[in-house]
Amino acid sequence: MLFLDPHTRELHSRWQEEARRAVASLRLVAGQHPDDRRLAELVGELSMRSTEFAALWSRHPVRSCAYGTKHYHHPTVGAMELAFEMLHVPDGSGHRLLMLSGAGPGSPSQAALDLLQASWLGPRTVGDAHGSRTP
């Protein structure tokens, strides 16, 4: 999606940085699974359909991207900077879990997250500790 979906590109305010990180991480995974046919097909498809991916892949970057900051531009709430951490699922499947953490209290990113959450919940009248609503 990062390379082939224009909407996904719009969500990343530092798209080039995110693209470099994704390719370096994908190359690391590809090195760990050299006989994975589906992974090879993915790299082939991205190389054929995205000149940007092909250029980045040809540089042979390898990097474990376990943590950092992601910079987003949400169409409703604007700019957000969120810390991320990548966790490896311990079942040996190779699956990873990306966790985004909220921004610092009082920061513009936290205000954006609060506004986004409010838009999901809709108008609240009376709520309990678990967030359920009653009219």
C-alpha positions in Angstrom: 0.0 0.0 0.0 2.8 2.4 0.8 4.1 2.3 -2.8 1.0 1.5 -4.8 -1.9 3.3 -3.1 -2.0 7.1 -3.5 -4.2 7.6 -0.4 -1.6 5.8 1.8 1.1 8.0 0.4 -0.9 11.1 1.4 -1.2 9.9 5.0 2.6 9.9 5.5 3.9 13.5 5.7 7.4 12.2 5.4 6.7 9.6 2.8 10.3 9.3 1.5 11.5 8.5 5.0 8.8 6.0 5.6 9.5 4.3 2.2 13.2 4.0 3.0 12.4 2.5 6.3 9.9 0.0 4.8 12.3 -1.2 2.1 15.2 -1.6 4.5 13.0 -3.6 6.8 11.6 -5.7 3.9 15.2 -6.5 2.8 16.1 -7.7 6.3 13.0 -10.0 6.3 13.9 -11.2 2.7 17.4 -12.1 3.9 15.9 -14.1 6.7 13.5 -16.0 4.4 15.4 -16.3 1.1 13.2 -19.2 -0.2 9.9 -17.5 0.5 8.1 -17.5 -2.9 5.3 -15.1 -1.8 7.9 -12.6 -0.5 9.8 -12.8 -3.8 6.6 -12.3 -5.7 5.9 -9.2 -3.6 9.3 -7.7 -4.3 8.9 -8.5 -8.0 5.5 -6.9 -8.2 6.6 -3.8 -6.3 9.7 -3.5 -8.5 7.6 -3.7 -11.6 4.8 -1.3 -10.5 6.8 1.3 -8.5 9.9 2.9 -9.8 10.5 4.4 -6.4 10.4 1.0 -4.8 12.8 -0.4 -7.4 15.2 2.4 -6.9 15.2 2.0 -3.1 15.5 -1.8 -3.4 18.5 -1.6 -5.7 20.4 0.3 -3.0 20.3 -2.8 -0.8 19.5 -1.1 2.5 19.1 -3.5 5.4 17.8 -2.2 8.7 15.8 -3.4 11.7 13.2 -0.8 12.3 12.2 -1.7 15.8 11.2 1.8 17.0 11.0 5.4 15.9 8.6 8.1 15.0 6.0 8.1 12.3 4.8 11.3 10.8 1.2 11.3 9.5 -1.1 13.8 7.8 -4.6 12.7 8.5 -7.2 14.3 6.1 -9.5 15.2 9.1 -7.2 16.2 11.9 -3.9 17.2 10.2 -0.4 16.5 11.3 0.4 13.9 13.9 3.8 12.5 15.1 3.4 9.1 16.8 6.1 6.9 18.4 6.1 3.4 17.2 7.6 0.1 18.3 7.7 -3.1 16.4 7.2 -6.3 18.4 8.0 -9.8 17.1 5.3 -12.3 17.9 7.0 -15.1 19.9 5.3 -18.0 18.1 8.0 -18.4 15.5 5.6 -17.3 12.7 7.7 -14.2 11.8 4.7 -12.0 12.3 5.3 -8.6 13.8 3.0 -6.2 15.6 3.3 -2.5 15.1 2.3 -0.4 18.1 1.7 3.3 17.8 1.7 5.2 21.1 -0.1 8.4 21.8 1.7 11.7 21.7 2.8 13.6 24.8 0.0 15.3 26.9 -0.8 18.7 25.6 1.0 18.3 22.3 -0.5 19.1 18.9 -0.4 15.4 18.1 -2.4 14.5 21.2 -5.0 17.2 20.4 -5.3 15.6 16.9 -5.7 12.1 18.3 -8.4 13.4 20.8 -10.2 15.1 17.9 -10.0 11.9 15.8 -11.3 9.8 18.7 -14.2 12.2 19.3 -15.1 11.9 15.6 -15.3 8.1 15.9 -17.4 8.1 19.1 -19.9 10.8 17.9 -21.7 13.0 20.4 -21.5 11.7 24.0 -24.1 12.4 26.5 -23.7 10.3 29.6 -20.9 7.7 29.7 -19.7 5.2 32.2 -16.1 4.2 32.9 -16.1 1.8 30.0 -17.0 4.4 27.4 -20.6 3.1 26.8 -23.1 5.8 26.0 -26.7 6.3 27.0 -28.8 9.1 25.5 
